[in-house]
Amino acid sequence: MQPTEQLLRHATECEEMARFTRDLESRATWRRMADRWRRCAEVFARESAVSRVRAHERRKHAAAA
C-alpha cells in the first residue's frame, strides 16, 4: 500500500469513529484527526511529485553533461 493510501485510510477510520461516537467533543476530535490525516496525504503527494520532477531534471542535466 502506498503511503498516501495509508494516510487516507487513517482519515477514513477517524471519520468512522466520529460517526459512532456519541460525545460531541470526541466526535469533533475524531473529525479534526481525519482532517489532519487528509492534509498529511495531500502534503505527501505534493512533495512526492516535486521530488520526482527534481529527480527527472537532475537526470536530464546529468545526461546532457
mmCIF file as Biopython writes it, N, C-alpha, C and O atoms, coordinates in Angstrom:
data_model
#
loop_
_atom_site.group_PDB
_atom_site.id
_atom_site.type_symbol
_atom_site.label_atom_id
_atom_site.label_alt_id
_atom_site.label_comp_id
_atom_site.label_asym_id
_atom_site.label_entity_id
_atom_site.label_seq_id
_atom_site.pdbx_PDB_ins_code
_atom_site.Cartn_x
_atom_site.Cartn_y
_atom_site.Cartn_z
_atom_site.occupancy
_atom_site.B_iso_or_equiv
_atom_site.auth_seq_id
_atom_site.auth_asym_id
_atom_site.pdbx_PDB_model_num
ATOM 1   N N  . MET A ? 1  ? 0.844   -1.178 0.000   1.0 0.0 1  A 1 
ATOM 2   C CA . MET A ? 1  ? 0.000   0.000  0.000   1.0 0.0 1  A 1 
ATOM 3   C C  . MET A ? 1  ? 0.894   1.247  0.000   1.0 0.0 1  A 1 
ATOM 4   O O  . MET A ? 1  ? 1.881   1.318  0.732   1.0 0.0 1  A 1 
ATOM 5   N N  . GLN A ? 2  ? 0.536   2.205  -0.816  1.0 0.0 2  A 1 
ATOM 6   C CA . GLN A ? 2  ? 1.285   3.452  -0.927  1.0 0.0 2  A 1 
ATOM 7   C C  . GLN A ? 2  ? 1.059   4.322  0.320   1.0 0.0 2  A 1 
ATOM 8   O O  . GLN A ? 2  ? 0.001   4.251  0.946   1.0 0.0 2  A 1 
ATOM 9   N N  . PRO A ? 3  ? 2.053   5.139  0.675   1.0 0.0 3  A 1 
ATOM 10  C CA . PRO A ? 3  ? 1.894   5.997  1.863   1.0 0.0 3  A 1 
ATOM 11  C C  . PRO A ? 3  ? 0.646   6.886  1.805   1.0 0.0 3  A 1 
ATOM 12  O O  . PRO A ? 3  ? -0.038  7.059  2.814   1.0 0.0 3  A 1 
ATOM 13  N N  . THR A ? 4  ? 0.350   7.447  0.633   1.0 0.0 4  A 1 
ATOM 14  C CA . THR A ? 4  ? -0.832  8.305  0.529   1.0 0.0 4  A 1 
ATOM 15  C C  . THR A ? 4  ? -2.093  7.508  0.830   1.0 0.0 4  A 1 
ATOM 16  O O  . THR A ? 4  ? -2.991  7.998  1.515   1.0 0.0 4  A 1 
ATOM 17  N N  . GLU A ? 5  ? -2.165  6.288  0.323   1.0 0.0 5  A 1 
ATOM 18  C CA . GLU A ? 5  ? -3.329  5.438  0.591   1.0 0.0 5  A 1 
ATOM 19  C C  . GLU A ? 5  ? -3.450  5.126  2.071   1.0 0.0 5  A 1 
ATOM 20  O O  . GLU A ? 5  ? -4.553  5.113  2.619   1.0 0.0 5  A 1 
ATOM 21  N N  . GLN A ? 6  ? -2.321  4.874  2.720   1.0 0.0 6  A 1 
ATOM 22  C CA . GLN A ? 6  ? -2.344  4.591  4.152   1.0 0.0 6  A 1 
ATOM 23  C C  . GLN A ? 6  ? -2.858  5.793  4.936   1.0 0.0 6  A 1 
ATOM 24  O O  . GLN A ? 6  ? -3.673  5.647  5.847   1.0 0.0 6  A 1 
ATOM 25  N N  . LEU A ? 7  ? -2.382  6.970  4.580   1.0 0.0 7  A 1 
ATOM 26  C CA . LEU A ? 7  ? -2.813  8.177  5.281   1.0 0.0 7  A 1 
ATOM 27  C C  . LEU A ? 7  ? -4.309  8.404  5.096   1.0 0.0 7  A 1 
ATOM 28  O O  . LEU A ? 7  ? -5.007  8.770  6.041   1.0 0.0 7  A 1 
ATOM 29  N N  . LEU A ? 8  ? -4.798  8.187  3.884   1.0 0.0 8  A 1 
ATOM 30  C CA . LEU A ? 8  ? -6.230  8.355  3.630   1.0 0.0 8  A 1 
ATOM 31  C C  . LEU A ? 8  ? -7.056  7.286  4.349   1.0 0.0 8  A 1 
ATOM 32  O O  . LEU A ? 8  ? -8.191  7.532  4.758   1.0 0.0 8  A 1 
ATOM 33  N N  . ARG A ? 9  ? -6.477  6.115  4.492   1.0 0.0 9  A 1 
ATOM 34  C CA . ARG A ? 9  ? -7.172  5.054  5.237   1.0 0.0 9  A 1 
ATOM 35  C C  . ARG A ? 9  ? -7.337  5.460  6.700   1.0 0.0 9  A 1 
ATOM 36  O O  . ARG A ? 9  ? -8.389  5.241  7.300   1.0 0.0 9  A 1 
ATOM 37  N N  . HIS A ? 10 ? -6.285  6.053  7.265   1.0 0.0 10 A 1 
ATOM 38  C CA . HIS A ? 10 ? -6.380  6.544  8.648   1.0 0.0 10 A 1 
ATOM 39  C C  . HIS A ? 10 ? -7.487  7.603  8.757   1.0 0.0 10 A 1 
ATOM 40  O O  . HIS A ? 10 ? -8.246  7.618  9.726   1.0 0.0 10 A 1 
ATOM 41  N N  . ALA A ? 11 ? -7.568  8.476  7.766   1.0 0.0 11 A 1 
ATOM 42  C CA . ALA A ? 11 ? -8.608  9.507  7.770   1.0 0.0 11 A 1 
ATOM 43  C C  . ALA A ? 11 ? -9.993  8.871  7.758   1.0 0.0 11 A 1 
ATOM 44  O O  . ALA A ? 11 ? -10.889 9.299  8.486   1.0 0.0 11 A 1 
ATOM 45  N N  . THR A ? 12 ? -10.159 7.860  6.938   1.0 0.0 12 A 1 
ATOM 46  C CA . THR A ? 12 ? -11.452 7.165  6.858   1.0 0.0 12 A 1 
ATOM 47  C C  . THR A ? 12 ? -11.788 6.497  8.191   1.0 0.0 12 A 1 
ATOM 48  O O  . THR A ? 12 ? -12.932 6.539  8.642   1.0 0.0 12 A 1 
ATOM 49  N N  . GLU A ? 13 ? -10.795 5.890  8.809   1.0 0.0 13 A 1 
ATOM 50  C CA . GLU A ? 13 ? -11.026 5.256  10.110  1.0 0.0 13 A 1 
ATOM 51  C C  . GLU A ? 13 ? -11.456 6.286  11.156  1.0 0.0 13 A 1 
ATOM 52  O O  . GLU A ? 13 ? -12.339 6.016  11.970  1.0 0.0 13 A 1 
ATOM 53  N N  . CYS A ? 14 ? -10.841 7.449  11.133  1.0 0.0 14 A 1 
ATOM 54  C CA . CYS A ? 14 ? -11.225 8.500  12.076  1.0 0.0 14 A 1 
ATOM 55  C C  . CYS A ? 14 ? -12.650 8.977  11.818  1.0 0.0 14 A 1 
ATOM 56  O O  . CYS A ? 14 ? -13.406 9.223  12.758  1.0 0.0 14 A 1 
ATOM 57  N N  . GLU A ? 15 ? -13.014 9.108  10.549  1.0 0.0 15 A 1 
ATOM 58  C CA . GLU A ? 15 ? -14.393 9.506  10.217  1.0 0.0 15 A 1 
ATOM 59  C C  . GLU A ? 15 ? -15.391 8.464  10.725  1.0 0.0 15 A 1 
ATOM 60  O O  . GLU A ? 15 ? -16.456 8.816  11.232  1.0 0.0 15 A 1 
ATOM 61  N N  . GLU A ? 16 ? -15.046 7.196  10.589  1.0 0.0 16 A 1 
ATOM 62  C CA . GLU A ? 16 ? -15.921 6.135  11.096  1.0 0.0 16 A 1 
ATOM 63  C C  . GLU A ? 16 ? -16.063 6.233  12.610  1.0 0.0 16 A 1 
ATOM 64  O O  . GLU A ? 16 ? -17.160 6.084  13.148  1.0 0.0 16 A 1 
ATOM 65  N N  . MET A ? 17 ? -14.955 6.483  13.290  1.0 0.0 17 A 1 
ATOM 66  C CA . MET A ? 17 ? -15.017 6.632  14.744  1.0 0.0 17 A 1 
ATOM 67  C C  . MET A ? 17 ? -15.887 7.829  15.117  1.0 0.0 17 A 1 
ATOM 68  O O  . MET A ? 17 ? -16.646 7.768  16.085  1.0 0.0 17 A 1 
ATOM 69  N N  . ALA A ? 18 ? -15.781 8.897  14.364  1.0 0.0 18 A 1 
ATOM 70  C CA . ALA A ? 18 ? -16.596 10.089 14.635  1.0 0.0 18 A 1 
ATOM 71  C C  . ALA A ? 18 ? -18.088 9.756  14.499  1.0 0.0 18 A 1 
ATOM 72  O O  . ALA A ? 18 ? -18.911 10.235 15.280  1.0 0.0 18 A 1 
ATOM 73  N N  . ARG A ? 19 ? -18.426 8.935  13.505  1.0 0.0 19 A 1 
ATOM 74  C CA . ARG A ? 19 ? -19.842 8.566  13.306  1.0 0.0 19 A 1 
ATOM 75  C C  . ARG A ? 19 ? -20.394 7.744  14.468  1.0 0.0 19 A 1 
ATOM 76  O O  . ARG A ? 19 ? -21.567 7.867  14.821  1.0 0.0 19 A 1 
ATOM 77  N N  . PHE A ? 20 ? -19.547 6.908  15.057  1.0 0.0 20 A 1 
ATOM 78  C CA . PHE A ? 20 ? -20.021 6.020  16.118  1.0 0.0 20 A 1 
ATOM 79  C C  . PHE A ? 20 ? -19.924 6.630  17.510  1.0 0.0 20 A 1 
ATOM 80  O O  . PHE A ? 20 ? -20.457 6.075  18.470  1.0 0.0 20 A 1 
ATOM 81  N N  . THR A ? 21 ? -19.256 7.755  17.622  1.0 0.0 21 A 1 
ATOM 82  C CA . THR A ? 21 ? -19.075 8.398  18.924  1.0 0.0 21 A 1 
ATOM 83  C C  . THR A ? 21 ? -20.270 9.279  19.234  1.0 0.0 21 A 1 
ATOM 84  O O  . THR A ? 21 ? -20.701 10.075 18.398  1.0 0.0 21 A 1 
ATOM 85  N N  . ARG A ? 22 ? -20.797 9.137  20.421  1.0 0.0 22 A 1 
ATOM 86  C CA . ARG A ? 22 ? -21.959 9.936  20.825  1.0 0.0 22 A 1 
ATOM 87  C C  . ARG A ? 22 ? -21.561 11.277 21.425  1.0 0.0 22 A 1 
ATOM 88  O O  . ARG A ? 22 ? -22.284 12.266 21.302  1.0 0.0 22 A 1 
ATOM 89  N N  . ASP A ? 23 ? -20.411 11.297 22.069  1.0 0.0 23 A 1 
ATOM 90  C CA . ASP A ? 23 ? -19.940 12.512 22.724  1.0 0.0 23 A 1 
ATOM 91  C C  . ASP A ? 23 ? -19.522 13.537 21.661  1.0 0.0 23 A 1 
ATOM 92  O O  . ASP A ? 23 ? -18.684 13.249 20.807  1.0 0.0 23 A 1 
ATOM 93  N N  . LEU A ? 24 ? -20.111 14.726 21.724  1.0 0.0 24 A 1 
ATOM 94  C CA . LEU A ? 24 ? -19.843 15.748 20.705  1.0 0.0 24 A 1 
ATOM 95  C C  . LEU A ? 24 ? -18.383 16.190 20.682  1.0 0.0 24 A 1 
ATOM 96  O O  . LEU A ? 24 ? -17.821 16.427 19.613  1.0 0.0 24 A 1 
ATOM 97  N N  . GLU A ? 25 ? -17.775 16.300 21.846  1.0 0.0 25 A 1 
ATOM 98  C CA . GLU A ? 25 ? -16.373 16.713 21.904  1.0 0.0 25 A 1 
ATOM 99  C C  . GLU A ? 25 ? -15.465 15.652 21.261  1.0 0.0 25 A 1 
ATOM 100 O O  . GLU A ? 25 ? -14.547 15.981 20.510  1.0 0.0 25 A 1 
ATOM 101 N N  . SER A ? 26 ? -15.735 14.397 21.563  1.0 0.0 26 A 1 
ATOM 102 C CA . SER A ? 26 ? -14.955 13.311 20.960  1.0 0.0 26 A 1 
ATOM 103 C C  . SER A ? 26 ? -15.178 13.257 19.453  1.0 0.0 26 A 1 
ATOM 104 O O  . SER A ? 26 ? -14.238 13.031 18.691  1.0 0.0 26 A 1 
ATOM 105 N N  . ARG A ? 27 ? -16.401 13.463 19.031  1.0 0.0 27 A 1 
ATOM 106 C CA . ARG A ? 27 ? -16.708 13.461 17.597  1.0 0.0 27 A 1 
ATOM 107 C C  . ARG A ? 27 ? -15.906 14.549 16.880  1.0 0.0 27 A 1 
ATOM 108 O O  . ARG A ? 27 ? -15.352 14.322 15.804  1.0 0.0 27 A 1 
ATOM 109 N N  . ALA A ? 28 ? -15.855 15.724 17.491  1.0 0.0 28 A 1 
ATOM 110 C CA . ALA A ? 28 ? -15.094 16.824 16.894  1.0 0.0 28 A 1 
ATOM 111 C C  . ALA A ? 28 ? -13.610 16.479 16.835  1.0 0.0 28 A 1 
ATOM 112 O O  . ALA A ? 28 ? -12.935 16.792 15.854  1.0 0.0 28 A 1 
ATOM 113 N N  . THR A ? 29 ? -13.108 15.843 17.870  1.0 0.0 29 A 1 
ATOM 114 C CA . THR A ? 29 ? -11.701 15.445 17.896  1.0 0.0 29 A 1 
ATOM 115 C C  . THR A ? 29 ? -11.400 14.448 16.781  1.0 0.0 29 A 1 
ATOM 116 O O  . THR A ? 29 ? -10.400 14.587 16.077  1.0 0.0 29 A 1 
ATOM 117 N N  . TRP A ? 30 ? -12.258 13.444 16.618  1.0 0.0 30 A 1 
ATOM 118 C CA . TRP A ? 30 ? -12.058 12.458 15.549  1.0 0.0 30 A 1 
ATOM 119 C C  . TRP A ? 30 ? -12.092 13.122 14.180  1.0 0.0 30 A 1 
ATOM 120 O O  . TRP A ? 30 ? -11.315 12.762 13.295  1.0 0.0 30 A 1 
ATOM 121 N N  . ARG A ? 31 ? -12.974 14.076 14.003  1.0 0.0 31 A 1 
ATOM 122 C CA . ARG A ? 31 ? -13.045 14.767 12.708  1.0 0.0 31 A 1 
ATOM 123 C C  . ARG A ? 31 ? -11.809 15.617 12.441  1.0 0.0 31 A 1 
ATOM 124 O O  . ARG A ? 31 ? -11.325 15.690 11.311  1.0 0.0 31 A 1 
ATOM 125 N N  . ARG A ? 32 ? -11.307 16.256 13.488  1.0 0.0 32 A 1 
ATOM 126 C CA . ARG A ? 32 ? -10.060 17.028 13.321  1.0 0.0 32 A 1 
ATOM 127 C C  . ARG A ? 32 ? -8.904  16.102 12.962  1.0 0.0 32 A 1 
ATOM 128 O O  . ARG A ? 32 ? -8.061  16.436 12.129  1.0 0.0 32 A 1 
ATOM 129 N N  . MET A ? 33 ? -8.875  14.941 13.600  1.0 0.0 33 A 1 
ATOM 130 C CA . MET A ? 33 ? -7.823  13.974 13.282  1.0 0.0 33 A 1 
ATOM 131 C C  . MET A ? 33 ? -7.944  13.514 11.828  1.0 0.0 33 A 1 
ATOM 132 O O  . MET A ? 33 ? -6.936  13.380 11.135  1.0 0.0 33 A 1 
ATOM 133 N N  . ALA A ? 34 ? -9.152  13.275 11.371  1.0 0.0 34 A 1 
ATOM 134 C CA . ALA A ? 34 ? -9.367  12.867 9.976   1.0 0.0 34 A 1 
ATOM 135 C C  . ALA A ? 34 ? -8.876  13.955 9.030   1.0 0.0 34 A 1 
ATOM 136 O O  . ALA A ? 34 ? -8.230  13.663 8.024   1.0 0.0 34 A 1 
ATOM 137 N N  . ASP A ? 35 ? -9.182  15.206 9.351   1.0 0.0 35 A 1 
ATOM 138 C CA . ASP A ? 35 ? -8.717  16.332 8.518   1.0 0.0 35 A 1 
ATOM 139 C C  . ASP A ? 35 ? -7.195  16.378 8.470   1.0 0.0 35 A 1 
ATOM 140 O O  . ASP A ? 35 ? -6.613  16.624 7.414   1.0 0.0 35 A 1 
ATOM 141 N N  . ARG A ? 36 ? -6.556  16.146 9.597   1.0 0.0 36 A 1 
ATOM 142 C CA . ARG A ? 36 ? -5.090  16.177 9.633   1.0 0.0 36 A 1 
ATOM 143 C C  . ARG A ? 36 ? -4.486  15.049 8.810   1.0 0.0 36 A 1 
ATOM 144 O O  . ARG A ? 36 ? -3.496  15.254 8.108   1.0 0.0 36 A 1 
ATOM 145 N N  . TRP A ? 37 ? -5.078  13.852 8.893   1.0 0.0 37 A 1 
ATOM 146 C CA . TRP A ? 37 ? -4.594  12.744 8.072   1.0 0.0 37 A 1 
ATOM 147 C C  . TRP A ? 37 ? -4.727  13.090 6.591   1.0 0.0 37 A 1 
ATOM 148 O O  . TRP A ? 37 ? -3.826  12.799 5.804   1.0 0.0 37 A 1 
ATOM 149 N N  . ARG A ? 38 ? -5.842  13.707 6.205   1.0 0.0 38 A 1 
ATOM 150 C CA . ARG A ? 38 ? -6.029  14.087 4.803   1.0 0.0 38 A 1 
ATOM 151 C C  . ARG A ? 38 ? -4.996  15.124 4.368   1.0 0.0 38 A 1 
ATOM 152 O O  . ARG A ? 38 ? -4.448  15.046 3.269   1.0 0.0 38 A 1 
ATOM 153 N N  . ARG A ? 39 ? -4.739  16.093 5.242   1.0 0.0 39 A 1 
ATOM 154 C CA . ARG A ? 39 ? -3.720  17.097 4.917   1.0 0.0 39 A 1 
ATOM 155 C C  . ARG A ? 39 ? -2.346  16.457 4.771   1.0 0.0 39 A 1 
ATOM 156 O O  . ARG A ? 39 ? -1.571  16.832 3.890   1.0 0.0 39 A 1 
ATOM 157 N N  . CYS A ? 40 ? -2.046  15.497 5.631   1.0 0.0 40 A 1 
ATOM 158 C CA . CYS A ? 40 ? -0.770  14.780 5.520   1.0 0.0 40 A 1 
ATOM 159 C C  . CYS A ? 40 ? -0.679  14.058 4.178   1.0 0.0 40 A 1 
ATOM 160 O O  . CYS A ? 40 ? 0.372   14.069 3.536   1.0 0.0 40 A 1 
ATOM 161 N N  . ALA A ? 41 ? -1.770  13.434 3.753   1.0 0.0 41 A 1 
ATOM 162 C CA . ALA A ? 41 ? -1.784  12.740 2.463   1.0 0.0 41 A 1 
ATOM 163 C C  . ALA A ? 41 ? -1.564  13.729 1.327   1.0 0.0 41 A 1 
ATOM 164 O O  . ALA A ? 41 ? -0.818  13.441 0.391   1.0 0.0 41 A 1 
ATOM 165 N N  . GLU A ? 42 ? -2.200  14.885 1.400   1.0 0.0 42 A 1 
ATOM 166 C CA . GLU A ? 42 ? -2.036  15.907 0.360   1.0 0.0 42 A 1 
ATOM 167 C C  . GLU A ? 42 ? -0.600  16.414 0.306   1.0 0.0 42 A 1 
ATOM 168 O O  . GLU A ? 42 ? -0.025  16.553 -0.774  1.0 0.0 42 A 1 
ATOM 169 N N  . VAL A ? 43 ? -0.025  16.689 1.469   1.0 0.0 43 A 1 
ATOM 170 C CA . VAL A ? 43 ? 1.353   17.184 1.520   1.0 0.0 43 A 1 
ATOM 171 C C  . VAL A ? 43 ? 2.309   16.122 0.987   1.0 0.0 43 A 1 
ATOM 172 O O  . VAL A ? 43 ? 3.215   16.429 0.214   1.0 0.0 43 A 1 
ATOM 173 N N  . PHE A ? 44 ? 2.107   14.880 1.399   1.0 0.0 44 A 1 
ATOM 174 C CA . PHE A ? 44 ? 2.980   13.804 0.930   1.0 0.0 44 A 1 
ATOM 175 C C  . PHE A ? 44 ? 2.894   13.669 -0.586  1.0 0.0 44 A 1 
ATOM 176 O O  . PHE A ? 44 ? 3.921   13.548 -1.254  1.0 0.0 44 A 1 
ATOM 177 N N  . ALA A ? 45 ? 1.693   13.688 -1.129  1.0 0.0 45 A 1 
ATOM 178 C CA . ALA A ? 45 ? 1.515   13.557 -2.578  1.0 0.0 45 A 1 
ATOM 179 C C  . ALA A ? 45 ? 2.180   14.722 -3.307  1.0 0.0 45 A 1 
ATOM 180 O O  . ALA A ? 45 ? 2.855   14.525 -4.318  1.0 0.0 45 A 1 
ATOM 181 N N  . ARG A ? 46 ? 1.989   15.912 -2.800  1.0 0.0 46 A 1 
ATOM 182 C CA . ARG A ? 46 ? 2.581   17.100 -3.434  1.0 0.0 46 A 1 
ATOM 183 C C  . ARG A ? 46 ? 4.107   17.043 -3.373  1.0 0.0 46 A 1 
ATOM 184 O O  . ARG A ? 46 ? 4.776   17.292 -4.376  1.0 0.0 46 A 1 
ATOM 185 N N  . GLU A ? 47 ? 4.658   16.720 -2.212  1.0 0.0 47 A 1 
ATOM 186 C CA . GLU A ? 47 ? 6.109   16.655 -2.052  1.0 0.0 47 A 1 
ATOM 187 C C  . GLU A ? 47 ? 6.709   15.527 -2.889  1.0 0.0 47 A 1 
ATOM 188 O O  . GLU A ? 47 ? 7.806   15.670 -3.427  1.0 0.0 47 A 1 
ATOM 189 N N  . SER A ? 48 ? 6.005   14.424 -3.000  1.0 0.0 48 A 1 
ATOM 190 C CA . SER A ? 48 ? 6.481   13.315 -3.824  1.0 0.0 48 A 1 
ATOM 191 C C  . SER A ? 48 ? 6.537   13.723 -5.287  1.0 0.0 48 A 1 
ATOM 192 O O  . SER A ? 48 ? 7.487   13.385 -5.992  1.0 0.0 48 A 1 
ATOM 193 N N  . ALA A ? 49 ? 5.532   14.440 -5.740  1.0 0.0 49 A 1 
ATOM 194 C CA . ALA A ? 49 ? 5.507   14.898 -7.130  1.0 0.0 49 A 1 
ATOM 195 C C  . ALA A ? 49 ? 6.662   15.854 -7.400  1.0 0.0 49 A 1 
ATOM 196 O O  . ALA A ? 49 ? 7.325   15.758 -8.432  1.0 0.0 49 A 1 
ATOM 197 N N  . VAL A ? 50 ? 6.901   16.769 -6.480  1.0 0.0 50 A 1 
ATOM 198 C CA . VAL A ? 50 ? 8.007   17.720 -6.634  1.0 0.0 50 A 1 
ATOM 199 C C  . VAL A ? 50 ? 9.334   16.959 -6.657  1.0 0.0 50 A 1 
ATOM 200 O O  . VAL A ? 50 ? 10.216  17.272 -7.457  1.0 0.0 50 A 1 
ATOM 201 N N  . SER A ? 51 ? 9.473   15.990 -5.807  1.0 0.0 51 A 1 
ATOM 202 C CA . SER A ? 51 ? 10.698  15.199 -5.747  1.0 0.0 51 A 1 
ATOM 203 C C  . SER A ? 51 ? 10.935  14.448 -7.054  1.0 0.0 51 A 1 
ATOM 204 O O  . SER A ? 51 ? 12.064  14.388 -7.541  1.0 0.0 51 A 1 
ATOM 205 N N  . ARG A ? 52 ? 9.882   13.881 -7.618  1.0 0.0 52 A 1 
ATOM 206 C CA . ARG A ? 52 ? 10.019  13.172 -8.897  1.0 0.0 52 A 1 
ATOM 207 C C  . ARG A ? 52 ? 10.449  14.116 -10.011 1.0 0.0 52 A 1 
ATOM 208 O O  . ARG A ? 52 ? 11.294  13.767 -10.835 1.0 0.0 52 A 1 
ATOM 209 N N  . VAL A ? 53 ? 9.868   15.312 -10.037 1.0 0.0 53 A 1 
ATOM 210 C CA . VAL A ? 53 ? 10.226  16.297 -11.066 1.0 0.0 53 A 1 
ATOM 211 C C  . VAL A ? 53 ? 11.689  16.694 -10.914 1.0 0.0 53 A 1 
ATOM 212 O O  . VAL A ? 53 ? 12.418  16.769 -11.903 1.0 0.0 53 A 1 
ATOM 213 N N  . ARG A ? 54 ? 12.120  16.948 -9.689  1.0 0.0 54 A 1 
ATOM 214 C CA . ARG A ? 54 ? 13.509  17.335 -9.458  1.0 0.0 54 A 1 
ATOM 215 C C  . ARG A ? 54 ? 14.470  16.221 -9.852  1.0 0.0 54 A 1 
ATOM 216 O O  . ARG A ? 54 ? 15.515  16.487 -10.445 1.0 0.0 54 A 1 
ATOM 217 N N  . ALA A ? 55 ? 14.130  14.986 -9.532  1.0 0.0 55 A 1 
ATOM 218 C CA . ALA A ? 55 ? 14.984  13.857 -9.895  1.0 0.0 55 A 1 
ATOM 219 C C  . ALA A ? 55 ? 15.077  13.735 -11.411 1.0 0.0 55 A 1 
ATOM 220 O O  . ALA A ? 55 ? 16.151  13.468 -11.951 1.0 0.0 55 A 1 
ATOM 221 N N  . HIS A ? 56 ? 13.967  13.927 -12.089 1.0 0.0 56 A 1 
ATOM 222 C CA . HIS A ? 56 ? 13.954  13.877 -13.552 1.0 0.0 56 A 1 
ATOM 223 C C  . HIS A ? 56 ? 14.852  14.971 -14.131 1.0 0.0 56 A 1 
ATOM 224 O O  . HIS A ? 56 ? 15.617  14.730 -15.065 1.0 0.0 56 A 1 
ATOM 225 N N  . GLU A ? 57 ? 14.749  16.167 -13.570 1.0 0.0 57 A 1 
ATOM 226 C CA . GLU A ? 57 ? 15.582  17.281 -14.034 1.0 0.0 57 A 1 
ATOM 227 C C  . GLU A ? 57 ? 17.066  16.994 -13.815 1.0 0.0 57 A 1 
ATOM 228 O O  . GLU A ? 57 ? 17.889  17.301 -14.678 1.0 0.0 57 A 1 
ATOM 229 N N  . ARG A ? 58 ? 17.418  16.402 -12.655 1.0 0.0 58 A 1 
ATOM 230 C CA . ARG A ? 58 ? 18.812  16.080 -12.389 1.0 0.0 58 A 1 
ATOM 231 C C  . ARG A ? 58 ? 19.332  15.046 -13.380 1.0 0.0 58 A 1 
ATOM 232 O O  . ARG A ? 58 ? 20.457  15.156 -13.869 1.0 0.0 58 A 1 
ATOM 233 N N  . ARG A ? 59 ? 18.510  14.043 -13.674 1.0 0.0 59 A 1 
ATOM 234 C CA . ARG A ? 59 ? 18.938  13.024 -14.648 1.0 0.0 59 A 1 
ATOM 235 C C  . ARG A ? 59 ? 19.110  13.640 -16.023 1.0 0.0 59 A 1 
ATOM 236 O O  . ARG A ? 59 ? 20.044  13.301 -16.750 1.0 0.0 59 A 1 
ATOM 237 N N  . LYS A ? 60 ? 18.209  14.544 -16.381 1.0 0.0 60 A 1 
ATOM 238 C CA . LYS A ? 60 ? 18.276  15.203 -17.683 1.0 0.0 60 A 1 
ATOM 239 C C  . LYS A ? 60 ? 19.551  16.023 -17.795 1.0 0.0 60 A 1 
ATOM 240 O O  . LYS A ? 60 ? 20.232  15.979 -18.820 1.0 0.0 60 A 1 
ATOM 241 N N  . HIS A ? 61 ? 19.877  16.768 -16.751 1.0 0.0 61 A 1 
ATOM 242 C CA . HIS A ? 61 ? 21.102  17.592 -16.768 1.0 0.0 61 A 1 
ATOM 243 C C  . HIS A ? 61 ? 22.348  16.726 -16.763 1.0 0.0 61 A 1 
ATOM 244 O O  . HIS A ? 61 ? 23.334  17.056 -17.421 1.0 0.0 61 A 1 
ATOM 245 N N  . ALA A ? 62 ? 22.315  15.620 -16.026 1.0 0.0 62 A 1 
ATOM 246 C CA . ALA A ? 62 ? 23.472  14.711 -15.967 1.0 0.0 62 A 1 
ATOM 247 C C  . ALA A ? 62 ? 23.705  14.065 -17.328 1.0 0.0 62 A 1 
ATOM 248 O O  . ALA A ? 62 ? 24.850  13.873 -17.737 1.0 0.0 62 A 1 
ATOM 249 N N  . ALA A ? 63 ? 22.639  13.734 -18.019 1.0 0.0 63 A 1 
ATOM 250 C CA . ALA A ? 63 ? 22.768  13.108 -19.331 1.0 0.0 63 A 1 
ATOM 251 C C  . ALA A ? 63 ? 23.304  14.102 -20.361 1.0 0.0 63 A 1 
ATOM 252 O O  . ALA A ? 63 ? 24.024  13.718 -21.284 1.0 0.0 63 A 1 
ATOM 253 N N  . ALA A ? 64 ? 22.955  15.368 -20.203 1.0 0.0 64 A 1 
ATOM 254 C CA . ALA A ? 64 ? 23.404  16.397 -21.138 1.0 0.0 64 A 1 
ATOM 255 C C  . ALA A ? 64 ? 24.865  16.769 -20.922 1.0 0.0 64 A 1 
ATOM 256 O O  . ALA A ? 64 ? 25.513  17.295 -21.827 1.0 0.0 64 A 1 
ATOM 257 N N  . ALA A ? 65 ? 25.378  16.503 -19.748 1.0 0.0 65 A 1 
ATOM 258 C CA . ALA A ? 65 ? 26.769  16.911 -19.429 1.0 0.0 65 A 1 
ATOM 259 C C  . ALA A ? 65 ? 27.796  15.983 -20.012 1.0 0.0 65 A 1 
ATOM 260 O O  . ALA A ? 65 ? 28.995  16.195 -19.829 1.0 0.0 65 A 1 
#
